[in-house]
Amino acid sequence: MLRFALSITLISCAFAAVPALMPVPVTVRLATGKLTLDSTFRAALVSAPDARLEASIGRFVARLSRQTGIPMLGLKEATPKLRIECAGAGNDYPTLGEDEAYTLDVTSEGALLKASTRAGALHGLATFGQLVTLAQDGFEIPAVHIEDKPRFPWRGLMMDPARHWMPLEVVKRNLDAMAAVKLNVFHWHLSDDQGFRVESKRFPKLHQEGSDGLFYTQDEIHGVVAYARDRGIRVVPEFDIPGHTTAWLVGYPELGTTAGPYEMGRNWGVYENVLDPSREETYAFLDAFFEEMTGLFPDPYFHIGGDEVVAKQWDASARVQAFAKQNNLKEAHAIQAYFNQRVQKLLQKRGKTLIGWDEVLHPDLPRDIVVQSWRGQKSLAEAATKGYRGILSWGYYLDHLSPAAFHYGVDPMSADADSLGPEAKSRILGGEMCMWAEYVTAETVDSRIWPRAAAIAERLWSPATNRHLKSMYARMEMVSRWLEWTGVQHRANYAPMLERMTGGRPSEPLRVLADAVEGLGLGPRQRVGKYTSLTPMNRLADAARPESESVRALELAAANVAANPKGSPAEAALLRREFSRWAANDGPFQQLAAQSPLLVELKPLSRDLAALGNAGLKLLDALEKGQAPAAAFVAEQTREIARMEKPAAEVNLAATRPVKALLKGGRK
């Protein structure tokens, strides 16, 4: 444990020597020297041949070449600077619980990566890429010894193309980013009330009438599964039943509890439409459906959703109620448990293990299912005590746009699990972050996943003692920029979205405002009540980032200046520069807004930002002179900041925070 604590200190305090690593490895020991990267760099597998791993190494070198701008041709005559030893190729597809450990040694002569499996080797390559840093003499890697392995075997990301369509290129670039931070499960939410997204040759009306023509062909599904496999990622599909099935029922209304007809869901929320559990035809349909779909997804785990089943139609159906009485099913949860038992057997005969959300948990279900908990750590621990394996998603809902610090503080092995015995604890498999898509599109989804997903990836990979928030944020910001080399567009789409809002006019005044706000998550946007699947997502609320890097830096600077006004000249200068920019921005912004209907709603926000800039400058003046600001000024600013902290135009004015920090310091 002491060695690990030392490792954290080295990473958090010596950024010039050690690049940002995320997730933090179990052991990092610095040594003397560096490995220089140049055009002679070559990486080679020096153990038994493995065509897939060799292809992965080739992709890694190509990315490293893009990352450094150095042409790395991998000439065969060149001595490999990075040697990879892999004890065995392992299974055809990644498997739960496989050995993912690796060691990495870097000296001035070269680097050696050793792993027992292909998965471990891929993780080691990801770490090697993060170690690259720009120094005086070019790109280099510090001499270092790393020993690493994951804390949890299940580290996932769920994406939802059912509500807003996500084309293949979006899926694939996020798979690349997942691999870069050592995530290993891609949970693909492929059906919901708003869309059924997979081609079915057996039941073609599922995708023909339930997708608006936006679906993945079976060839494309095979391609994504292979793409993920080659990056060490398992693909777990989810087809939500018996609720969230409106898109199924558009083409096959006979599956529904009511006669229909049904229309594609356009609004958000929980629909009442539900499959009929009383008819044998429902199970015959599902039997044939699973026969087809399980053939597309080789992973042994298959997700059936099972959440948010509204009992209204079951309660009103004489047929369902007669069926319930005949089978001694006392209430809706018992009816759903019966349904799930039937489904579990259909999956079991095809070698699949059922996964479902919290609601599937019932004493009548076998203990080999997996429960995905959206209700919380207590629910997860309770499932483990009852003999069920589980994964945590509560606290990892990326669509809520919570700060990375919140996600980072959520652990599957929580206080609720402390009292569990070793066997019960082993049933807690890890966690999975959720990117529900009501308020994201293919254009914005990357910015809602990254870089915060890297913080969750670290929570699921690194030792539990790794909790230093300042270090996490510093590393996350650097990793955010590094992730761009994987192809994700969480940063790249920001400027074009702002320029679209200005109609192609110079967008700097909007950029100043946008950098000072933060987007709102599902709850606040849902309460607005105006969104459907057809609503344009082209406002500042959509472009704004979940967390503002620039405001966070100003908030830290303000706290230091407030604590020691004379001892923080560089930070005071930073604050003065940014406050002056805010104060001067409103005039140009109002002129720009007069020419763009998408900016009109932001006019009051711009005025508030200018007022914050002026208030911040006055507070800086008082602090630097050693004077307390006037009581009337403090009272006025306190009232104004309280007003400004309320959301406007579906964003938060994050710029209040550094001014509030100075105001707090000025009261002392």
N, C-alpha and C positions, 0 to 999 in steps of 0.2 A: 504493500500500500504506500509506503514511503517513496518507493521508486516512481509510482504513478503520480504522486503529488509533485515530485520534482519535474516530471515530464510536463505537467500542466503549467508549471511556473515557466519552464523554458519556452513553451509555445506562446503563452500570454504576454511574456515580458521581453521577448527577443525576436520581434517580427523581422528585424533586419537580417537575422541569422537563419531563422526557420520560417518558411512561408506558412500561410494559414492552412491548417489541416482540419477538415470537417467531413466525417466524424473524427474526433480526436482518437488516435490509436491508444491501445492499452499501455504500451511502453514506447517511449521515444528517448533515445540517448544520443546526444550530439557528440561528434568526434571532430578531429582537426582535419581540415582540407575541404575540397570541393570537387565536384565532377563537372567539367565544362561541356556544354552542348554545342556542337557545330555540325557542319554538313556531313561529317563522317559517322554521325551517330547511327548505330544499328542495334536493334533489339532482336534477340534470337532465342528460340526454344532449344534448350540443350539437353532435354530429357527425351523420353519416348515421343515419337511423332504423334501429333494431334492436330488434324486439319482445321478443326473449329478454333482451337486456341491459337494456332498460327494465323488464321484469318483475323482473330481479335487483336493479335499483336500488330498486324499490318494496319488495322484501323487505328489502333492507339498511336502508332508512329505518325500516321497521316495527321491525326489531330494534334500531336505534339509539334509537328511541322507548322500547322496553322497557328498554333498558340505562340510559337516563337518567331514565325516568319522565316525560319531557316529551312532551305530545301534539304530534306533527309531522304536520300534515295535508297538507303538500305543496301548499298553495294555489297555483294557477297564476299569480296576480297577484304572488306573492312572487318577488323576485330570487333565483335559485339560489345558495345558499352554497357548494355543491359542484358544479362543472361537470366533466363527464366527456367527454373526446374519445377516440373509438375509431376508428382509421384504417380498420378493416374488420371485418366480422362473423366472417370466417374460415369454417371448415368447419362442416357441420351438427353434427358431434360433435367433442369434443376429440381431438387427434391427438398422437402421440409426436413430440417435437421442435419443436412449434410455438413461436412467439415468445411468451414469457410475461412479458416485461419491462414495466415501467411506471415512470413518474415521478409524484411527488406534491409539489405546492407548496402550502403553507398560509401565509396572511397574515391580518392582522386584518380584511381586507376579504372574504376568501373563500378557496376552495381550488380548485385545478385538478389533475385526474387525467388523465394522457395515457397511452395504450397503443396498440400496433399491432393488437392482437387483443382479442377478448372475454375470453380467458383472462387477459391482462394487466390488463384493467380490473377483473375480479373480484378479482384479487390485491390491487390497489390499494385497492379498497373494504374488504377485510379489514384492511389496514394502517390505513386511516382509522379503522375501528372500534376498533382497539387504541390509537390515539392519544388517545382521549377520556379526560379525567381530571376529577376533581372538585376544584375550587379554591374560594377564598373567595367568589367571586361566582357560583358555579354550575359547570355543566359547560362545559369548554372544550378546545381543541386548541392546543398550542403552535405558533408559527410555525416551519416547518421545510421543508427541501428534502430529498427522498428520491429516490434512483435505485436501482432494484432489478431483479434478475433471478435465476433459479435457477441453482445450480451443476450439478445433475443433472436430466435431463428425466423420469426415472421415479422418482416419490416416492409409495410406495403403502402401503396398509393391507389386510391380508388378514383377513377374518372367516370363522368356521367355524360355520354353522348346522347342519351335518350331525350333529355329536355332541350339542350342546345347541341346541335350536331357538331362533332369533332372529326374533321377529315383525317385520313391516314397520316399525313405529314405531321399533324399535331400530336397524334398518338406516338409516332416513332421518335420525334425529337424529345418528347418527355420520357420515353423509355431510355434514351441515351443519357439524359440528365439524372434519372433515377440510378442508373448504373454508376454514374460518377460519384454519388454519395452513398453507394452501397445498399440501396434499397433492393429488395429481391422478390416482391410480389406486386403484380399489376392486377388490380381488381377492376374488371371491366363491367360497368353497370349498363347492360345492353337493352333493357326494356323498362318502360314505365308508362304512365298514362299518356305522355306526350310523344311517345315514339317506340317502335320496335325496330331495332337497328341491325338485324342479321338476316341475310338471305336464308330462307327455308325452302328447300326443294320439295319437301314433303307437304308443307302447308304454305304455299306461296302467298296466300292472301295476308299472312302475317306481315310480310315486308311490303307487299304491293299496296295494301290499303292502310297500313299502320305506320308509315314512315315518311310520307311526303316525298318518296323517292330517294331519301337519304338513308342509306344502309350500307353495311359492309358485305361484299360478296363472300362466298365461302372461300374462294381463292385468296382474297384479301385477309380473311381471318387466319388461314394457314400461314400467310406471310408474316403477320404480326406475331403469331405464336413462335415462329422460327426466329424472327428478329429479336424478340425478347429472350428466347432461349440462348441465343448467341451472346447475350449480354448478362447472362446469369440470373434472369428474371423469370419467375413463374407467372403464368396467366391464369387467373381464376375468373370465370364468367359469372355474371349474375343475371338471372331472369326472374324478376320479382313476381311471386305468386303467393297467395291467391288474390291479394289486393294489388293496387297499382297496375291494373291489367286492362285499362280502357283501350290501349292501342291493340291488344290481342283481340278484343271483342268487336272492333270495327269490322274485321274480316270474318270472324267466327263468333257471331252473337249467340249461337247455341251453347257456348261455353258459359255464358253469364247466368247469374241468378235471376235476372229479369230478362224479358224478351228483347229488349232493345227497341229501336236501332241505336247504335252507338256512333259517336263522332270522336275524332282525334281530340285529345285534351290540348287546349290552348292556354288555359289559365293555370296558375300555380296553386299548390295546396293539396289536400288529401281528398281524393275522389271516393264516392260510395261504391263504385262499380267493383264487383268481386266475382271470382269464379264460383260456379255451383259445385259444392262438395258432395251433394247428395246423389249425383248422377254418375253411373259407371262410365258413361261416355266421356266425362271429363278426364277420368284416369286413363282411359284408352287413348285419348288424344295426347295426354302428357307422356304416356309410355312411348308412343311413336315419336313425339317431339324430342324426348331425352335420347332416344336411340340415335337420332340425327345429330343433335347438338353435342352430345358427349364425344362423338367421333371427331369433332372439330377441336376439342380442347383436351390435350393429353394429361393435364394435371389431375391428380386424384381428388381434388376438392372442387365442389360445384355449389355455387351460392344460389339459394332460392328466395332471398329477400325475407319475406314473411312479416314485414313491418307494417304498422299503421293500417291494419285491416279494420274497416268500418263494418260493424255488424248490422247496420240498418236494413239492408236488403235481405240478409239471412233471417232476421227477426220477423220481417214482413212476409216471408215466403212460407206458405202452408206446406209446400213440398219439403223444404229444408227443415222446418220444425217437426214434421212427421218423421223425417229421417233421423233427426237428433233424438227424438223420443224413443225410436226403435233401437238406437244404439246407446241409449242411456247417457247422452251428452247433455249436461246440465245447462251450459251457457256457451257463448261464442268462442271463448278461449278453448274449451273442450272440443268444439267443432273444428277449430283450426288445428288443434293437436291431432285429431283424427286424420284430417287432410294431410298434415305433415308426415304422419306415420306412413301413409300410403305412398307419398312422394319419396320418402326416405328409402323405402323398399325398392321403388323403381330405379332409384339412383344406385342403390347398393348392388343390385344385380348386374350393373354395368361397371362395378369396381370404383364407384365414386362415393366420397364422404360428403354429407350434407353440411353446408354452412348456412346460418340464418342470423338475422338480427335478434336482439334480445327477446322479442315476442315469441320466438319459436320455442323458448325454454319451457318444458313441461315434463312432469315425471314420467309420462308414458313414452317419451322418446328415448332411444338407446343412448348410451354414454359416449359413443364414438363420434357424435356430431360435434361441430364447432360453433360456439356462440360468439357473434360479433357484437360487442357492447357499445351502444350509443348512449346508454343511460348512465354510465359512470363506472368508476373503479369499484365501488361497493357491489354493484351488480355483477361485475366481472369476478370479484372474489367469491361472491355467493355461488356463482356457477361452478367455480373451481371446487368449492367445498362439496358440491353435489356430484362431483365426478366428471364434469364437462370441461373440455378444453375451450379456451377463449382467447380472443384478441380484443384490444381496447381501441375504440375510435372516439369515444367521448374525450373532449379536450384537443382533438386533432382535426376538427372541422375547419378546413381552410376557407370555406365559403363564408364563414362568420367574420373574416378579416380581423381576427384577434392578433395582437402583437406577438412576435416570435417569443418574447419573454414568457407569455402565458403558456404557449405550447411547450416550451422548454421545461416548464415547471411541472408538467403532467407526466406521471410515470405509471406504466402498467403494473409495476410492483409497488403499489401504494401502501399507505398506512393500513388500509383495509386488508391487505394481503400479508401484513407482518405476522399475524397470528396463525397463518396457515402452516401446515407441516410441509416438509420438502416435496412430498408427492403431489400435494395440491398446488404448491407453487409451480411445479414443473408443468402444470396444465395451462398456465398463463404463457401463451406462445409469443406474445409481443404486441404490436400495435399496427394500426393502419390509418393513415390520414385520408380524409374524404373531401373530394372536390365536386360537390353538387353543383349543377349547372344552371339553376334558374336565372342567375344574374351574371353569367359569364358567357362569352362566345369564343369561337376559335381564335379570335384576335386578342382577347383579354385573358384567357384561361392561364397562360404561362405566368402572367404577372400575379395571379392569385395563388399560384402554387409555389413559385420560386421568388425569393430565396428562402422563405420561411420553412419550406419542406426540408431544407438541409438541417435546420435546427432540430426538427422532429427526428430526422434520420440519425442525428447524433444521439438523441435521447434513447433510441432503440438499439444503437450499436455500442456506444461507449459505456464505460463503467458508470454506475449510478452516482459516484462521488463527483463526477464532472458536472458542476453546476454554476460556474462562474459566469455571470451574465455579461460583464464587460468584455471578457475574453470572447464569449460566444458572438456578441454583436460585431466585434472587431473582425473576427474571422469570417462571419457570415457575409459581411459586406465585401470582403475580398473574394470569397468563394462565389458570390453572386456574379462578379465580373468574370471569374474563371469559367463559370457555367456557360457563358455565352459561346465558348468554343465547342460546346456540345451541340449547339444549334437552337437551344430554347430562346424564345424571343421576349422574355419578361422585361428586358430593358429596351430592346430594339423597337418595340411597337409604341413606346411612350411618345416620342417626338412626332411620328407621323399622325398619331391620333390627335395630338394638340394642333398640328398644322391643319388637319381636316376641319377642326372646329373654327379655325380662323379663315377658312375659305382660301387657304394657300398664302395668306398674308404673313409677314414676319410674326412669329409667335412668341417672342421673348417676353412680352408682358404677361401672356397667359402662362408661360413656363414658370415665371417667378411665383405666380399665384398657385399653380399646380404643385410646385415643390413644397408649398407651405400648408397643403391640406392632405388629408388621408381619406381613403374610401370607406364607405359603410358596408357592412356585411348583410347577410340574408335577412335578419330580423328587422332592422330599421327600413330596409328597402321594401320588404314584404308589407310593412304597415302602410306604405304609401298607397298601395292598392291599385296601381295603374298598369301593372306589367302583365304581358302575356308572352307566349313564345314568339310572337311576331313584332314585339316592341323593339324599335331601334335601340342599340346599346352604344351610343356615340356621344355621350355627354362627358363632362369632367368627372362625374361620379363613376364612370366606367374606365377612364384613363388614369384616375388618381390611384396611387399605390396604397397598399394596406398600411405601410409604415413609411414615413418620410425620413430618409437617411440624413438629409440636411438639417431638418428640425431636431432630430435626435442629437446631432453634433452640437447644435446651438444650445440645446437644453443642458447638455453636459458642461459646456463652456459657461453658461449662465450660473449653474450651481457652483462652479469653482470661483467665478468672479464674485458672486454674492458672499461666498465664504471668506474670500481673501482678495478684495478689490485691488490692492497694490501689488499682489504677488502673481497676477495672471495677465500680463500685458498682451501676450499674443492672443489669448482667448478674448480679452476685452476688445482688441482690434477686430477680431472675427465678428463679434457681435455688433460692433459699431458699423462695420461694412454691410452686414446683412440687414440690420435695422434700417440703415439709410436706403438700401435698395427697396425694401418694402415701402418705406415712406414715399419714395419717388415714383412708385410703380402705378399708382392709381390713375394718374392723368393719362399716360399712354394706354392703360388697359381700357379706360372708359371710351377713348377714341376707337379702339379696336372693337369693343363690344357694340358700338353704334353701327358697325358694319356686319355683324354676325348674330343671327337669331339664337345660335347655340350658346352664346356668351351672356345673353341678357340676364338670365337668372343669377349670374355670378357678380353682377355689379355691386350688390351690398357686401359680398365677401371681400371684394377688392378694396372697398372703402374701409372695412374692418382691418384688413391687413395693413393698410397705410396707417391707421390709427395705432395699431400695435407697434409698428415701426417707430412712430413718433414717441409713444410712451416708453418704449425700450431705450431710446436715445436719452430721454430725460432721466430715466432711472440710472443709466450708466453715468451720466454727468454727476448726479448726486452721489453715487457710490464712490466715484473717483475723487470727488472733493471731500469725502468723508462726512457728507451731510445726509441726514434723514430726509426723504421726500416729504412734502407737506401732507398733513393728515387728510386734507380735502382731496388732494390728488390721489392718494392711496385708496380712499373710499370710492372715488369715482372709477378708478381703474379696476378695482375689485368687482364693482357692479358690472362694468363693461365686459370684463373677462368672463364672468359668470354667464352673461348673455351670449357672448361669442362661442362659448363652449358647447352650446346647443347646436345640433346639426343644421346645416342650411344647404339647399340644393343637393341634398343627399351626400354631403361630405362633412368631415370634421375639420375645423380650422386648427390644425395642430400647432400653428404659430403662437397660439396662446401660451404654450408651455414654457418656452424660455423667458418670456416676459413675466409670467407668473413666478418663475424661479427668482428673477431679479426683484420682483415686488416683495416676495417673501423675505429676501435678504435685506431689503431696504427697511423693513419693519423692525429689525433687530436693534 
